[in-house]
Amino acid sequence: MQATTITPTVDFEQDGKQHGFLKLPYSSDQSAWGCIMIPITVIKNGEGPTALLTGGNHGDEYEGITGLLKLANRLTPEQIRGRVIIVPAMNYPAVRNGSRTSPIDQGNMNRSFPGDPAGTMTQRIADYFSRYLVPMCDYALDIHSGGKTLDFIPFSAAHRLPDPAQEAACIEGARLFGAPNTVVMFELDTASLYDTAVESQGKVFVTTELCGGGTSTPETIAMVDRGLHNFLLFSGLTQGDYQLPDTPPRLLDMPDGSCYMMSEHHGLLEMHVTLGDEVKAGDLVASIHTLERTGQPPAEYRARRDGILAGRRHPSLIDIGDTFAVLAVDVTC
């Protein structure tokens, strides 16, 4: 495979703290010999583990971007033993545009892995992570929230993996992140996820969904700040005490695809349950009202399993194929 076209302006092996860029050449109508300049911070102090911390995988999810910008400012080499690589805005064009996907190529970063060094701009960024940044790390944290179209109960998450030891380490990292809920997630499309690209290289990977709606709140930013503190402890880079909630995180599982409820209609979404509510199989979860004419009964959607409403669609307008509810099962011992 050909070499990447991305050039870092930082030295990943140099001790100290460096702020720089991942420079991706991009010729456009506005800049014939331009570059996409993806901000990156590298903090290194001697030998030790490497943690790769990312946000902005989707450009309208602001908790991770904000928390990592703050961490890049405050963390010093003297506070760590090893190396921390911080990329607050993975899909930088999407972050600048305030959109889930890139305005350049409509690329969804989290559906573009393992990437292609000769592909679209989004695929080239994904390739650089897959072949250069991920191999450097031992631990990876990718901070997500629901963006403009989804809202969640706040949770950290890991996945079922073929290697039991790796799976256990990921779940423990998710638990120690310190969100109110820890979810073992079932993904509908794993092949092209950043998660899969990291896990397939044997790394410990943790992700999150910290509310949503295309904004952030003091509560969600505080969750990120605490979670970053805890993840660095978990990764062995820092020393100190975990900042965990008084109530231990609730452990939730998503066993299969029945946890996702998708629309087969377009119209106006009416939810009948609230985030965090318990539902039983057969309970009415949502109605969708047609906007085509009056006098039509709404389509009713009922749960296919018992669970907790862990996620929901944020906008009321809905189309065929949109996920409007995500259920998870409480397996807390």
C-alpha positions, 0 to 999 in steps of 0.5 A: 500500500502507498504511503500516507499523504498526511505529514505530522508537524510533531515528533512522536518520539520527542519528550515534552509537550508539542502542539502541531498539525496533521497536514493533509494536502487538499487542492480546492477552489479556495486554495490550489495548494492548500492543506487540511490542518488537523490539530494534534497535541503530543505529550511525552515523558520517558518510557511508558504506555501510550494513550490515543484520545480522540473527539470530533469523529463526528463533527456535531458531537461537542463534549469530546472536542471541548474536553480534549481541547481543555486537556491539551492545554492543562496536561504537562509532561511532568504529570505523566509517565509515557505518551498521550496523543490528543486529536480533538477533531478527527474529522476536522472539516466536519467539526468546522462545518458543525456537521456529522459528516465532512462537507468536502466528501460527505464522508462519515469518519466512523464508517470509513475505516480502515481507510485508503491513502489514495481515497477521499479526504475522509478515507485518507484521515482514517488510513492515517489513524489505522496505519500510523496512530493506532499502532503507536497506542496501547489504549484508545478513548474515542468520545462520542455523543448523540450529535444533532439527531440523537440523545442518550442516557450518558454512558461509556461503552465497550464491545464483545470481542473474540479475545476474552482478556481484551474484552474484559480490559475494555469493559473495565476501562469503560466502567472506570471512565465513570459515566453513570452507565456502562454499556456493552454495545451491539453495533449494526455495522462493525466493519468500517468503524474506528472502534473495530480498526482499534480493537482488531489491532489488539488495543484496549478501546473505550467509547462513549455516548454522552447525551446529545442534541448537538450541544453540550452542558456543564454536566456533560463537560464535567463528565468528560473532564472526570472521564479523561482523568480516570482514563489516564489513570486506567492507562497507567499514565498518571497516578492518583485517585479515581473520580467516580460517582457515589453510585456505581455505574449501572451495567447495561447490555445490548444483546442483538439487533432487536435493541434498535427500533427503526422507522418504516414511515415518514412523518412526525415522531411522538415518543411515549417513553422518556430516556431512562424509562423501563419498557416491556416487550409489547409496550408502545414506544412511539407513534409516527403521524403522517404529514400527508393528510389529516384523518389518518391514524398514526403508525404505532411502534412497540418494543420487541424486548424488555429494556431501558430506553438508552437512546432516542432520535432528537428531531421530531421529523423522521423518515423511513430507515431512521433509528428512533429508539435504542434499548439496553438491558440492565445486567447490573449484579 
